[in-house]
Amino acid sequence: MALTGRQIAVEMAQKFQGRDWIAALAELCGQPRDFVEWHLQEDVTPPTELGDAASGMLERADDDFAGLPGSPQN
């Protein structure tokens, strides 16, 4: 079962505390920030491009995600 937008938002917020992960997610999926934010508030499966981008970020979360706004090197 695919995650809903809200479930993705909770998981991303836990993994990327203190970082602007929404901006990175918007860039990765090629959509404006307001599009991403809207879908992250919904209890439905988000569009494929957003879900795929979120999955990719979560898979690499332990790689320190260098370059993500708010990272220690920024």
N, C-alpha and C positions, 0 to 999 in steps of 0.2 A: 504494500500500500504506500502510495506517495505521500509525502508530508504536505501539510497545508501551509499557506503563507505564514500564519501565526506560529506554527511549529518551527518553521525555518528561522523565523525572527528570534525566537527564544534560544535556539541552538547557536545561531550566529552571535547573538549578544553575549552568551556565555563564553564562547571560544575567543572572541575578539574584543574583550572588555577594554574600554578606553580608546578604541580605534574607530575611525569612520569607515566601518565595513560596508555601510550602505552605499557610499560613493564608489568603493571598489567593486561592489556587486553590480551597480548600475553600469559602470564602465565595462565590466566583463560581459554582461548580457546585452550591451548595446542599446540600453533603454534609458530614458531620463529618470532622474532620482524620484520624481513624484509618481511615476509609473511603478517603480520598485516599492516605494513606501506604501502605496495603496494596496498592492498585492500582499505585502507582508502583514497587513492588518486583517486579512480575510481568512475565513475558515474553509477555503477551497484550495484545490491544487493550483499553484501558479502556472503561468505559461511555461512551456518547455525551456525556452532560452534562460529564463530566470532560475528555474529549478536546476538546470545543468550547471549554470555559473555558481550557484550556491553550493552544489555538491562538490564541484572542483575546489572551491575555496576551503570547504570543510575538510576535504581529503588532504590538503596541504597546510592545514592550520598549525600543525606541529613544526613546520619548517620556518617558524618565526614570521612568516609573511612580510618580509622586508619590503619596504616601500609603501605599505599601507599607512595612510595618515594616522598619526598618533603612535606609530611604532617608536621604540626607543631611539633609533638612529635618526628620526625626523625631528 
